[in-house]
């Protein structure tokens, strides 16, 4: 949107036009923010989406720092991991890999793979989850493995300060 003012507008009419134009620009700005936030049902989902991106970025930064390739985000994998994190967050399943065989079977229908792994955690922040993963030799081996795709799912515990993190790593065929 472009607003053009002609003349100096030093009189009452000019001030009114500037005020209306500024009001219009502010309204457009705030409506655009509302439509962006409309993608999420709640503030928790907005922060979970941020945390998913943060985990993705930190894992890729770590991989690149060790001479490995950056992983490519995959929405189908992220959807599977979000559903898994949701099940852990609501106490439907314990923190762990329950249902992994079913998740990878569904992924295999979409993306043929040769190797697939998963890391899970419950933590108060992405940094805490990543510190735990990178501090564990078993999890670090997965993070640094020969993979090309990933998906991250983060869900906040509805009753507490914890988040549930799941990340799938896949080497496509």
N, C-alpha and C positions, 0 to 999 in steps of 0.2 A: 504494500500500500504506500502510495506517495501522496503527501499533502504539500501543496504549494500555496504559499501566501503571496499575494500581489500587493505591492505598496507597503508602507511602513505600518499602517494600522495602529496609529498611536491614539486614536479616538476610542470612544466607548464601543463602537461596532467592531473595531480591530481586536480589542481585548476579548470581546465575546466570541469572536471567531476562533481566536487562539485557544480560549478556554474550552470551547466545544471540540476543537480538533484534538486537544490534549486528552479530553475526557474520552473521546472516541478511540484514540490510540490505546489508552489505559484499559478500556473495556475489551478491545480486541486482544490485548496481551493477556489479561486475566481469563478470558474465555478460552484462549488457546491453552493456558495452563490447566484449566479445568478439564478440557478434552483430553489432555495427556494423562492426567490422573484418572480419568474415566476408564482407562484401560484396566485399572485394578479395582477390585471390590472394596479393598480396605487399605489402611496405611501399612498393616502387616504385610500384605501382598506386595506393596510398593517397595518396602524395605527388603523383603525376601528376593525380589527381582534384582535389586541393587546388590545384595549379597551373592546371588548367583553369578552376576557379572564380575564381582570382585574375586571370587574363587577362580573363575575362568581365567581372569587376567593374571593373578598371582601364580597359578599353576603354569601358565604359558611362560611367564617371566622366568620362573624357576627352570623350566625345561630349556629355554633358550640360553640361560646362563650356564647350563651344563652341556651345551653343544647339541641338544636335541631339537627336533622340529616343534613348531607351535602346533597345537591341536586346533581343529576346526570344530566350531559349535554345531551341534545337530539337535534340532527341535524335538524329533521323535525320542531321542535318548533323554533329553531334558524332561519331557513329559513323563516318561517312565520313572525317572528319578524323583520328580515332584510327587507323583502318586506314592512312591515308596516312602519318601520323607513324611508325607501326610499321614500315612498309616502308622509310622513311628510316633509322630507328634500327638496323635489322638489315642495312643496306647493300644491300637489294634494289634500291633506286633512289637516285639522288643527291638531295641537298637541292634541292628545286625543285617544280615543278608537274606533273611527269610523271603522266599518268593523269587530269588535271583534266577532260577532256571526258567520260570515263566516269563520274567522280564526279557531275558536274552532270547527266548524263543520268539517273542513278539517282535523284537528288534531284528532278528534274523529274517523275518518275513519282509522287512523293508530294506535292510542293508545286510548283504552277505558279509560275514566276518570270519577272520581266521583266529583272532585272539580277542577276548573280552574280559574286563575286570571291573571291580567296583570298590570304592572306598565310602564308608559311612562314618558319621560322627554326630554327637550331640554336644553343643557348646554354646557359650554366651555370645560368641562373635565369630566371624569368618577367620580372623587372625588366630583365635584359639584353636579352631578346627584344623586350620592349615599347619599351625605349629605342632599339633599332635600328629598329624599325618606325616609331616616332614621329619619329625623326631622318632618315628617308628620305622625301622628298616623294612618291614613287610609292606607298609603303605608307600614308603618312598620308592621301592622297587616298582610298584604299580605306576606311580606318578612319572617316573623316569623311563617307563617301558616303551616298547616299539608300537606306538599307537598313532592314529591320525585323526580320530574323531572323539568328541566328548559331549556330554550333557550333564548339567548340574541341576539338582533340585534342592531348594531350601524352603522349609516351612517352619513357622514360629509355633512353639508350644502355646496352645490357647490359654493355658492356666499359669504360665510362668515365663521366666526370662530366657529359656533355652530355645535354640534353633536346632533343627535336624537337617543335616547335610548329607546328600548322597551325590556321588559323582561316578559316572560310568565312563570307561576308557575302552576304545574299540580300534582294532586294526581291520580295515575293510579289505576284502579280497579283490 
